[in-house]
Amino acid sequence: MKSSHLLLPLSIALILVSNPASAQTPAPPAPAGPAVPAAPTPPKPSAGVSNAVRNVGPTEFEALRKATNAVVLDVRTEAEFADGHLPGAKLVDFRSATFADQVAGLDKSKLYLVHCAGGVRSAKACIKMTSLGFTNLVNLEGGISAWQEAGKPVEK
């Protein structure tokens, strides 16, 4: 009786092993063809800056300022602004406790050209503005320092 219980599983195993149709055949390798280049990786914004923000140098920043109806935002302190600022710039101090409230009240559909002294605060301001729903921001790389080094106009 014991041997009959072993015969059935042994018989099934023997049938499976001896039947080539039950064995899995590996798929044939894909034909070799020309290599397809990978899609280019889109440029990454500066660290911590979203895709809603474009970083540009003084020449492009000035061209956008002149050719568009953009709002120039100076995110430096009031004292820094008084020492000299870009023509037509609007002061919204990034370090102010009311910065988020001030920018939240701005028209989100407009283009904003944002700058500070060296580019760090303006990058942070752009991140904050993006989190508030702004989608069209341009950050001046190097800030007003780069602007002045490029010989661009400053007013007091």
Summary of the structure (lengths in Angstrom):
residues: 156
radius of gyration: 32.0
end to end distance: 106.7
largest distance: 106.7
contacts: 393
relative contact order: 0.18
helix: 39%
strand: 13%
